[in-house]
Amino acid sequence: MAVVASAPGKVLMTGGYLVLERPNAGIVLSTNARFYAILKPLYDALESDCLAVEWMDLKVNSPQMSRETTYKMSLKDFTLQCSSESKNPFVEYAVQYSIAAAYATLDKNKRNKLLKLLSQGMDITILGCNDFYSYRNQIEARGLPLVPESLAILKPFTSITFNAEESNVEDCKPEVAKTGLGSSAAMTTAVVAALLNYLGVVDLPLYSTNQKNDKSLDLDLVHMIAQTAHCIAQGKVGSGFDVSSAVYGSHRYVRFSPNVISSAQEDVDTTPLDEVVGDVLKGKWDHERTNFSLPPLMNLILGEPGSGGSSTPSMVGAVKKWQKSDPKKSKDTWNKLSEANSALEAQFNLLSKLAADNWDSYKAVITGCSMLKSEKWMEQFSEATHVEIVKALLGARDAMLKIRFHMRLMGDAAGIPIEPESQTRLLDVTMDTEGVLLGGVPGAGGFDAVFAITLSDSSTNLTKIWSSHNVLAMLVREDPHGVSIESDDPRAK
């Protein structure tokens, strides 16, 4: 019986750089772009004594990359022996840590069932929605216009093209052109969820019935294992917002203390992996998660400028270097950025409350403003409830402009393009379009896709403007669902 798990990609709307340090918060939106892990046994159930099996066969398929890798895993110490050069550390650590978690958590009665499952081997197929990758080259090669309809023509899980300039370098594996939605975090989370569900460690909800359940112990377990596997695969402990949104969906996030997974980094060579993972599961995970999603009638839209992505680790390194060299100015910039982030969050929360308290007024204002540029919004309304809603909209806009201003200051001071000039020009045009509430560079910024929040049905206005500026509007939208079990293989839909 196959288990199919999926986990969403993310957009970090506020909290770029700040979210690296507690207690700064970031607002992260999960999307309808999802990674899928399809897990099934390699062999039929063995009649022989499965308790004597010492090795497990593992096959990992990535059809979009035309890659298939086979492994043997020791069931004594969870080490992997790989048959080829094409390794994926995120998948490898997800498998090792998930199986070790099963050993660490299941009682003796369930161990026999676990060993029977492992003796059948595992076949894991990994698929990512097209939105995680750039298909601009294919669209332009076909002579199609830079509009979402051209992306919609591509069949789901289309084979991925590699960046041509990278593939010419000797001894350099070609890099996949990505859009910055957090593919490694979504993939790691999907693989961990599929494994833990398959092995009977957790019982996750189906996507179709997935209600936001922030107190679920099963989700917490997936989160701990996915965070640990992802950090070990990266070789560093990041902020973790991308894995957190892949597990829990859209929310306001404050990072965990990095030392919570220090045992996984330090003890892994001297201590059995199931004990290391057991310690991680018992650790004091102190991340904070508060419910958040966009107010009603607001849409997330992403635009790919086609200038290639940016290296987040090197940009983070430059900001940290600047913080050390100029602590006074950097602290001042961070404080102002934090205030602007909090102001935007407060305005969004206010708008959600106003929508709940007076839906008809809220709907009328959002619909009216969706047809106009922001400078015309206030003059359309005179009724007190309407004016209050418009003020909240303009307050959100103002907060975003401050965020952009301080992000640019930080980039200039650190000598990196957090909001490059080309992105500034694009975002100014974006925010001057009818029905656009705000726009910005997500996460660490740079040349990845830009985001905008549009009102009601106004996204088509922006799609046309972006297309005229050589920017491809993507098909991504906010979807607050986190990790889920799917009823079948997504290719069957």
C-alpha positions as CSV (number, residue, x, y, z in Angstrom):
1,M,0.0,0.0,0.0
2,A,1.6,3.3,-1.1
3,V,1.7,6.3,1.2
4,V,1.7,9.7,-0.6
5,A,2.6,12.8,1.5
6,S,2.9,16.4,0.4
7,A,4.3,19.6,1.8
8,P,4.0,23.2,0.6
9,G,6.6,25.7,-0.6
10,K,6.8,29.1,1.2
11,V,7.0,32.8,0.8
12,L,8.6,34.7,3.8
13,M,6.6,38.0,3.6
14,T,8.3,39.7,6.6
15,G,11.2,38.8,8.8
16,G,14.0,38.5,6.2
17,Y,17.3,38.2,8.1
18,L,15.7,39.2,11.4
19,V,14.0,35.8,11.7
20,L,17.5,34.3,12.1
21,E,17.7,35.6,15.7
22,R,15.2,35.1,18.5
23,P,12.8,36.7,19.4
24,N,12.3,38.3,16.0
25,A,9.2,37.1,14.2
26,G,8.6,36.4,10.5
27,I,5.3,36.0,8.6
28,V,5.6,33.0,6.3
29,L,2.8,32.1,3.8
30,S,2.5,28.5,2.6
31,T,1.6,28.0,-1.0
32,N,-0.3,25.7,-3.4
33,A,3.0,24.6,-4.8
34,R,3.7,21.3,-3.1
35,F,6.4,18.6,-3.1
36,Y,5.2,15.0,-3.1
37,A,6.8,11.8,-1.7
38,I,5.3,8.5,-2.9
39,L,6.5,5.6,-0.7
40,K,5.8,1.9,-1.4
41,P,7.5,-1.4,-0.6
42,L,10.1,-2.6,-3.1
43,Y,9.2,-6.3,-2.6
44,D,6.2,-8.4,-1.5
45,A,6.1,-9.3,2.2
46,L,8.8,-11.9,3.0
47,E,7.6,-15.2,4.5
48,S,11.0,-15.8,6.1
49,D,12.1,-14.4,9.5
50,C,12.2,-10.7,8.9
51,L,13.8,-10.2,12.4
52,A,17.1,-11.5,10.9
53,V,17.2,-8.9,8.1
54,E,20.2,-6.7,8.6
55,W,20.1,-4.5,5.4
56,M,17.2,-2.7,3.7
57,D,17.1,-2.0,0.0
58,L,16.1,1.6,-0.9
59,K,15.4,3.1,-4.3
60,V,14.9,6.9,-4.8
61,N,13.3,8.2,-8.0
62,S,13.3,11.8,-9.2
63,P,11.5,11.6,-12.6
64,Q,11.8,15.3,-13.2
65,M,15.6,15.1,-12.9
66,S,15.8,11.8,-14.8
67,R,17.6,10.3,-11.7
68,E,17.2,7.0,-10.0
69,T,19.5,6.1,-7.0
70,T,19.7,2.8,-5.2
71,Y,21.0,2.3,-1.6
72,K,21.5,-0.4,1.0
73,M,20.8,0.7,4.6
74,S,22.2,-1.0,7.6
75,L,19.4,-1.6,10.1
76,K,22.1,-1.7,12.9
77,D,23.5,1.8,12.6
78,F,21.3,3.3,9.8
79,T,24.3,4.0,7.5
80,L,23.6,4.2,3.8
81,Q,25.7,2.7,0.9
82,C,24.9,4.4,-2.4
83,S,25.3,2.8,-5.8
84,S,25.9,5.9,-7.8
85,E,27.2,9.5,-7.8
86,S,23.9,11.2,-7.9
87,K,23.2,11.6,-4.2
88,N,20.6,13.8,-2.5
89,P,21.7,14.5,1.1
90,F,18.2,15.9,2.0
91,V,16.5,12.7,1.1
92,E,19.3,10.5,2.7
93,Y,19.1,12.3,6.1
94,A,15.3,12.3,5.9
95,V,15.3,8.5,5.5
96,Q,18.0,7.9,8.2
97,Y,16.4,10.2,10.8
98,S,12.9,9.0,10.2
99,I,13.7,5.3,10.5
100,A,15.8,6.1,13.6
101,A,12.8,8.0,15.0
102,A,10.7,4.9,14.5
103,Y,13.2,2.8,16.4
104,A,13.4,5.5,19.2
105,T,9.6,5.8,19.7
106,L,7.9,2.5,18.9
107,D,7.4,-0.1,21.6
108,K,8.5,-3.7,21.3
109,N,5.1,-4.9,20.1
110,K,5.3,-2.5,17.1
111,R,9.0,-3.3,16.4
112,N,8.1,-6.6,14.7
113,K,5.7,-4.8,12.3
114,L,8.4,-2.2,11.7
115,L,11.0,-4.8,10.9
116,K,8.6,-6.5,8.5
117,L,8.0,-3.2,6.7
118,L,11.7,-2.5,6.5
119,S,12.5,-6.0,5.2
120,Q,10.3,-5.3,2.1
121,G,12.6,-2.4,1.2
122,M,11.4,1.1,0.1
123,D,10.7,2.7,-3.2
124,I,10.4,6.5,-2.9
125,T,9.4,8.7,-5.8
126,I,9.8,12.5,-5.4
127,L,7.9,15.1,-7.4
128,G,7.8,18.9,-7.2
129,C,5.2,21.1,-8.6
130,N,6.4,23.1,-11.6
131,D,6.2,26.4,-9.6
132,F,9.4,25.4,-7.7
133,Y,11.4,25.7,-10.9
134,S,11.9,28.2,-13.7
135,Y,10.5,27.2,-17.0
136,R,11.1,30.6,-18.6
137,N,13.6,29.2,-21.1
138,Q,11.1,26.6,-22.4
139,I,8.3,29.2,-22.7
140,E,10.5,31.7,-24.5
141,A,11.9,28.9,-26.8
142,R,8.4,28.0,-27.8
143,G,7.7,31.7,-28.6
144,L,4.9,31.9,-26.0
145,P,4.0,35.1,-24.1
146,L,5.2,35.6,-20.5
147,V,1.8,35.1,-18.9
148,P,0.5,32.5,-16.4
149,E,-1.5,30.8,-19.2
150,S,1.8,29.8,-20.8
151,L,2.9,28.1,-17.6
152,A,-0.5,26.3,-17.4
153,I,0.2,24.7,-20.8
154,L,3.1,22.7,-19.3
155,K,2.2,19.3,-18.1
156,P,2.4,18.8,-14.3
157,F,5.8,17.7,-13.0
158,T,7.5,18.7,-16.2
159,S,11.2,17.6,-16.7
160,I,13.5,20.2,-15.4
161,T,16.0,22.1,-17.6
162,F,19.4,23.0,-16.1
163,N,21.1,26.4,-16.1
164,A,23.1,26.3,-19.3
165,E,26.0,28.4,-18.0
166,E,26.5,26.1,-15.0
167,S,26.6,22.9,-17.1
168,N,29.6,24.1,-19.1
169,V,31.9,24.3,-16.1
170,E,34.1,21.2,-15.7
171,D,33.4,19.0,-12.7
172,C,30.4,21.1,-11.8
173,K,27.0,19.5,-11.5
174,P,24.4,21.6,-13.3
175,E,22.3,23.7,-11.1
176,V,18.5,23.6,-11.4
177,A,17.0,27.1,-12.0
178,K,14.7,27.6,-9.0
179,T,12.1,30.3,-8.0
180,G,12.9,30.5,-4.3
181,L,9.9,28.7,-2.8
182,G,12.0,26.5,-0.5
183,S,12.2,23.3,-2.5
184,S,14.6,21.4,-0.2
185,A,12.5,22.1,2.9
186,A,9.3,21.0,1.2
187,M,10.9,17.9,-0.2
188,T,12.6,16.9,3.1
189,T,9.3,17.4,5.0
190,A,7.3,15.4,2.5
191,V,9.8,12.5,2.6
192,V,9.8,12.6,6.5
193,A,6.0,12.7,6.7
194,A,5.6,9.8,4.2
195,L,8.1,7.6,6.1
196,L,6.8,8.4,9.6
197,N,3.2,7.7,8.4
198,Y,4.2,4.5,6.6
199,L,6.1,3.2,9.6
200,G,3.2,3.8,12.0
201,V,4.9,6.6,14.0
202,V,2.4,9.3,13.1
203,D,-1.1,9.4,11.7
204,L,-1.4,12.5,9.6
205,P,-4.6,13.9,8.1
206,L,-5.7,13.7,4.5
207,Y,-5.2,16.9,2.6
208,S,-8.9,17.0,1.7
209,T,-9.9,16.9,5.4
210,N,-6.8,18.8,6.8
211,Q,-8.0,21.4,9.3
212,K,-5.4,23.6,10.8
213,N,-4.5,21.7,14.0
214,D,-1.6,23.5,15.6
215,K,-1.7,21.3,18.7
216,S,-1.1,18.0,16.9
217,L,1.7,15.9,18.4
218,D,2.1,14.1,15.1
219,L,2.8,17.3,13.3
220,D,5.3,18.3,16.0
221,L,7.1,15.0,15.6
222,V,7.3,15.5,11.8
223,H,8.6,19.1,12.4
224,M,11.4,18.0,14.8
225,I,12.7,15.2,12.4
226,A,12.3,17.4,9.3
227,Q,14.1,20.3,10.9
228,T,17.0,18.1,12.1
229,A,17.4,16.3,8.8
230,H,17.2,19.5,6.8
231,C,19.8,21.3,9.0
232,I,22.2,18.3,9.0
233,A,21.9,18.1,5.1
234,Q,22.6,21.8,4.8
235,G,25.6,21.6,7.1
236,K,24.2,24.5,9.2
237,V,21.3,25.3,11.5
238,G,19.2,27.8,9.7
239,S,16.2,29.7,11.0
240,G,13.9,26.9,10.1
241,F,10.9,29.0,8.9
242,D,10.8,27.1,5.6
243,V,10.5,23.7,7.2
244,S,8.0,25.1,9.8
245,S,5.7,26.3,7.1
246,A,6.1,23.1,5.1
247,V,4.8,21.3,8.2
248,Y,2.2,23.7,9.7
249,G,1.2,26.0,6.8
250,S,1.0,29.8,6.9
251,H,1.8,31.3,10.3
252,R,3.8,33.8,12.3
253,Y,7.1,32.2,13.3
254,V,9.9,32.7,15.9
255,R,12.8,30.4,15.5
256,F,14.0,27.6,17.8
257,S,17.2,27.9,19.8
258,P,19.9,26.3,17.6
259,N,21.3,24.2,20.5
260,V,18.1,22.0,20.5
261,I,19.7,19.9,17.7
262,S,23.3,20.2,18.9
263,S,23.3,16.5,19.9
264,A,22.5,15.6,16.3
265,Q,25.5,17.6,15.2
266,E,28.0,16.6,17.9
267,D,27.1,13.1,19.1
268,V,26.2,11.4,15.8
269,D,29.7,9.9,15.3
270,T,29.9,8.4,18.9
271,T,26.3,7.6,19.8
272,P,23.7,5.3,18.1
273,L,21.5,7.3,15.8
274,D,18.2,6.2,17.4
275,E,19.5,7.5,20.7
276,V,20.6,10.8,19.1
277,V,17.2,11.2,17.5
278,G,15.5,10.2,20.8
279,D,17.4,13.1,22.5
280,V,16.3,15.5,19.7
281,L,12.7,14.5,20.3
282,K,13.0,15.1,24.0
283,G,14.7,18.4,23.5
284,K,13.3,21.8,24.5
285,W,11.9,23.0,21.2
286,D,11.1,26.6,21.9
287,H,10.0,27.9,18.5
288,E,6.8,30.0,18.5
289,R,4.0,29.6,16.1
290,T,0.9,31.9,15.9
291,N,-1.9,31.5,13.4
292,F,-1.8,33.8,10.4
293,S,-3.2,33.9,6.9
294,L,-4.0,36.7,4.5
295,P,-7.2,38.6,5.1
296,P,-10.2,37.6,2.9
297,L,-10.3,38.7,-0.7
298,M,-6.5,39.2,-0.8
299,N,-4.3,37.2,-3.1
300,L,-0.6,36.3,-3.1
301,I,1.0,36.6,-6.5
302,L,4.6,35.9,-7.5
303,G,6.5,37.3,-10.5
304,E,9.7,35.8,-11.9
305,P,12.0,38.5,-13.3
306,G,14.2,36.1,-15.2
307,S,17.4,37.4,-13.8
308,G,18.4,34.1,-12.0
309,G,18.2,33.4,-8.2
310,S,20.5,34.6,-5.4
311,S,22.7,32.7,-3.0
312,T,20.9,33.2,0.4
313,P,23.8,31.8,2.5
314,S,26.4,34.3,1.1
315,M,23.9,37.2,1.5
316,V,23.3,36.1,5.1
317,G,27.0,35.9,5.7
318,A,27.5,39.5,4.4
319,V,24.7,40.8,6.7
320,K,26.3,39.1,9.8
321,K,29.7,40.5,8.9
322,W,28.2,44.0,8.7
323,Q,26.4,43.5,12.1
324,K,29.8,42.7,13.7
325,S,31.6,45.7,12.0
326,D,29.0,48.3,12.8
327,P,26.9,47.0,15.7
328,K,25.3,50.4,16.6
329,K,24.0,51.2,13.1
330,S,23.0,47.7,12.3
331,K,21.0,47.4,15.6
332,D,19.2,50.7,14.8
333,T,18.3,49.4,11.3
334,W,17.1,46.1,12.7
335,N,14.9,47.8,15.3
336,K,13.2,49.9,12.7
337,L,12.8,46.9,10.4
338,S,11.3,45.0,13.3
339,E,8.8,47.8,14.0
340,A,7.7,48.0,10.4
341,N,7.3,44.2,10.3
342,S,5.1,44.4,13.4
343,A,3.1,47.3,11.9
344,L,2.3,45.3,8.8
345,E,1.3,42.2,10.8
346,A,-1.0,44.5,13.0
347,Q,-2.7,46.0,9.9
348,F,-3.3,42.5,8.4
349,N,-4.8,41.3,11.7
350,L,-7.0,44.4,11.9
351,L,-8.2,43.8,8.4
352,S,-9.1,40.2,9.2
353,K,-11.0,41.4,12.3
354,L,-12.8,44.1,10.3
355,A,-13.8,41.5,7.7
356,A,-15.2,39.2,10.4
357,D,-17.1,42.1,12.2
358,N,-18.6,43.8,9.1
359,W,-18.4,41.6,6.0
360,D,-20.6,43.7,3.7
361,S,-18.6,46.9,4.3
362,Y,-15.3,45.0,4.0
363,K,-16.3,43.4,0.7
364,A,-17.5,46.7,-0.7
365,V,-14.2,48.5,0.2
366,I,-12.0,45.7,-1.2
367,T,-14.0,45.4,-4.4
368,G,-14.0,49.2,-4.9
369,C,-10.2,49.6,-4.2
370,S,-9.4,46.6,-6.5
371,M,-10.3,48.8,-9.5
372,L,-8.2,51.9,-8.5
373,K,-4.6,53.0,-7.7
374,S,-4.0,53.4,-4.0
375,E,-4.0,57.3,-4.1
376,K,-7.7,57.1,-5.2
377,W,-8.9,54.7,-2.5
378,M,-9.7,57.2,0.3
379,E,-11.8,59.6,-1.8
380,Q,-14.2,56.8,-2.8
381,F,-15.6,56.4,0.7
382,S,-17.2,58.5,3.4
383,E,-18.9,56.1,5.8
384,A,-17.0,55.6,9.0
385,T,-16.7,51.8,8.8
386,H,-15.5,52.0,5.1
387,V,-12.9,54.7,6.0
388,E,-11.6,52.5,8.8
389,I,-11.0,49.7,6.4
390,V,-9.3,52.0,3.8
391,K,-7.0,53.4,6.6
392,A,-6.0,49.8,7.5
393,L,-5.2,49.1,3.8
394,L,-3.1,52.3,3.5
395,G,-1.4,51.5,6.9
396,A,-0.4,48.1,5.5
397,R,1.0,49.8,2.4
398,D,2.9,52.3,4.4
399,A,4.4,49.5,6.6
400,M,5.6,47.7,3.5
401,L,7.2,50.8,2.1
402,K,9.1,51.2,5.4
403,I,10.2,47.5,5.3
404,R,11.5,48.0,1.7
405,F,13.3,51.2,2.7
406,H,15.2,49.6,5.6
407,M,15.9,46.4,3.7
408,R,17.6,48.6,1.0
409,L,19.5,50.4,3.7
410,M,20.7,47.1,5.1
411,G,21.7,45.8,1.7
412,D,23.7,49.0,0.9
413,A,25.5,48.9,4.2
414,A,26.3,45.2,3.9
415,G,27.3,45.5,0.2
416,I,24.7,43.1,-1.1
417,P,21.7,43.5,-3.4
418,I,18.8,42.8,-1.0
419,E,16.5,44.9,-3.1
420,P,18.5,45.4,-6.3
421,E,17.8,48.5,-8.4
422,S,16.0,46.4,-11.0
423,Q,13.7,44.9,-8.4
424,T,13.1,48.4,-6.9
425,R,11.9,49.7,-10.3
426,L,9.7,46.6,-10.7
427,L,8.2,46.9,-7.2
428,D,7.5,50.6,-7.6
429,V,5.6,49.9,-10.9
430,T,3.9,47.0,-9.1
431,M,2.7,49.1,-6.2
432,D,1.4,51.8,-8.6
433,T,-0.9,49.3,-10.3
434,E,-4.7,49.3,-9.8
435,G,-5.8,46.9,-7.1
436,V,-2.3,46.2,-5.7
437,L,-2.0,46.5,-1.9
438,L,1.7,46.0,-1.7
439,G,4.8,44.3,-3.1
440,G,8.2,43.2,-2.0
441,V,11.2,40.9,-2.2
442,P,10.5,37.8,-0.1
443,G,12.9,36.3,2.4
444,A,16.6,37.3,1.9
445,G,15.7,39.3,-1.2
446,G,18.0,39.4,-4.2
447,F,17.0,38.3,-7.7
448,D,14.4,35.6,-6.8
449,A,10.8,36.1,-7.6
450,V,9.1,39.2,-6.2
451,F,5.7,39.0,-4.5
452,A,2.6,41.2,-4.4
453,I,-0.7,41.1,-2.5
454,T,-3.6,42.1,-4.7
455,L,-7.2,42.9,-3.9
456,S,-10.2,40.9,-5.1
457,D,-10.0,40.1,-8.9
458,S,-7.3,42.6,-9.7
459,S,-4.4,40.1,-10.3
460,T,-4.9,40.2,-14.1
461,N,-4.0,43.9,-14.1
462,L,-0.7,43.1,-12.5
463,T,-0.1,40.1,-14.8
464,K,-0.3,42.3,-17.9
465,I,1.9,45.0,-16.3
466,W,4.5,42.4,-15.3
467,S,4.5,40.8,-18.8
468,S,5.2,44.2,-20.4
469,H,8.2,44.4,-18.1
470,N,9.5,40.9,-19.0
471,V,8.3,39.4,-15.7
472,L,6.4,36.1,-15.7
473,A,3.5,35.9,-13.2
474,M,3.6,32.5,-11.7
475,L,0.6,30.2,-10.9
476,V,1.4,30.2,-7.1
477,R,-1.2,31.3,-4.6
478,E,-1.4,31.1,-0.8
479,D,-2.7,27.9,0.6
480,P,-2.7,27.7,4.4
481,H,-2.5,23.9,4.5
482,G,0.7,22.3,5.9
483,V,1.9,18.8,5.4
484,S,-0.7,16.2,4.5
485,I,-1.4,12.7,3.3
486,E,-2.8,12.5,-0.2
487,S,-5.4,10.0,-1.3
488,D,-3.5,9.0,-4.5
489,D,-0.5,9.6,-6.7
490,P,-0.7,13.3,-7.9
491,R,0.1,12.2,-11.5
492,A,-3.2,10.4,-11.6
493,K,-5.2,13.6,-11.2
